[in-house]
């Protein structure tokens, strides 16, 4: 009888541990986290700007940084812009998280003002160096060199 109770208690405890991992969003095995190479989810239905995407905000470049038209960005960057416009879902755990602007290249704003998004790089086994950083006012910046330089994205063109 005691052995059955102990077995049931251990099974219940194991179930609670698994549930805690699931709720916390942590990997349940020794597998690498989604950011370690492949996206956590695929990009079904991802389209390029101009197809079922909300219009770009009317944002002026006050940063003094060089500009690039969204249409001139790599396909992957345009797909990321489309995901941002839709509000996700984002393929990487580190997408839609606060960008600290520690490099001080972007205009200085309060903490939490900027969010960053991965722009996949073909042939890279991890997230690569390309990102889009978006500000709360709708401005967006592209970096191909992991925050060493930025260009202001002119959307809708």
Long-range contacts (C-beta under 8 A, 24 or more apart in sequence): 25-93, 33-93, 34-91, 34-92, 34-93, 35-92, 35-93, 35-94, 35-126, 35-127, 36-126, 37-125, 37-126, 39-91, 39-92, 39-120, 40-91, 40-92, 40-93, 41-89, 41-91, 42-91, 43-79, 43-83, 43-91, 46-79, 46-82, 46-83, 47-79, 47-82, 48-75, 48-78, 48-79, 48-82, 49-78, 49-81, 49-82, 49-85, 49-155, 51-82, 53-81, 53-82, 53-85, 53-86, 54-85, 54-86, 55-156, 56-85, 56-138, 56-155, 56-156, 57-137, 57-138, 57-155, 59-137, 59-138, 59-139, 59-140, 59-155, 61-139, 61-152, 61-154, 62-107, 63-106, 63-107, 63-139, 63-141, 63-150, 63-152, 65-105, 65-106, 65-141, 65-150, 65-151, 65-152, 66-151, 66-152, 67-151, 67-152, 67-153, 67-154, 68-142, 68-151, 68-152, 68-153, 68-154, 69-153, 69-154, 69-157, 70-153, 70-154, 70-155, 70-156, 70-157, 71-157, 73-142, 73-153, 74-119, 74-130, 76-119, 76-120, 76-121, 76-122, 76-130, 77-119, 77-130, 77-132, 77-142, 80-117, 80-118, 80-119, 80-120, 80-132, 81-132, 81-140, 81-153, 81-155, 83-117, 84-117, 84-132, 84-134, 84-140, 90-117, 90-118, 91-118, 91-120, 92-118, 92-127, 94-118, 94-127, 99-131, 99-133, 101-133, 103-147, 103-148, 105-147, 105-149, 105-150, 106-133, 106-135, 106-141, 106-150, 107-135, 109-135, 109-136
